[in-house]
């Protein structure tokens, strides 16, 4: 496994996304569809933004994309 896959921020953002998916399912069962949908989109986008930042072409690019994830 490469160092990129062992990144603590990548691991934590994935675990967070999994918790968000679980919680959004609970909200949908409570018929809170709008907030569940928004939470799912925003909570899972963190990992995607972190991954994109890690593939930045320069330090400046990395910092810019990582700030979006924050």
N, C-alpha and C positions, 0 to 999 in steps of 0.2 A: 504494500500500500504506500502510495507516495505521501510526502509531507503535506501536500495540498489537501488530501483526504483526511489527514489527522488534525487539521486546523481546529483549535478549540472554538473559534467563532463559527466555523462552518458546522461543527457538531452541535453546538448550542442552538444555532438558528434552525437546524433541522428538527431538533427535539422540540423547540418552541412551536414550529409549524405543525408538528404532530399533535401537540396539545391544543392548538388553535382549531385544527380539524375536528378533534373530539368535542371541544366545547361548542363549536358551531353546530354540530349535530344535535347536541342537547338543546341549543336555542331553537333549532328548527322543530324539534319535538314539542317545544313550548309555543310554537307558532310565531316566533319572533324572526320571520324570514328576512326582513330588510337588514336588521342589525347582524344577523348570522352571515348574510352574504357579504356585507361590508367588512366584517371581522375576518372572514376567510380570505378575502382579497388582500387586505392590508397585512394580516399576520403571516401569510405565506410569501408575500413579496420580499420580505427581509432576506430570506435565504437566497432568492434569485439575485437580489442586488449585491449581496456579499460575494456570491459566486462570480458575478460579472466583474466586480472590483478586483478579485483575485486574478482575473485574466486581463487586467489593464496593461496597456502597452508602455506605460511610463509611470513613474512615481506620482506625477501630477494627476494622471488619469486614474490611478488607483485611489488617491485621496478624494478626488471628485466623486467617483462612483461609490466609494465607501461612505462618504458623507450622506449620500441618498439613503443608504441602508440605515444609518443612524436616525 
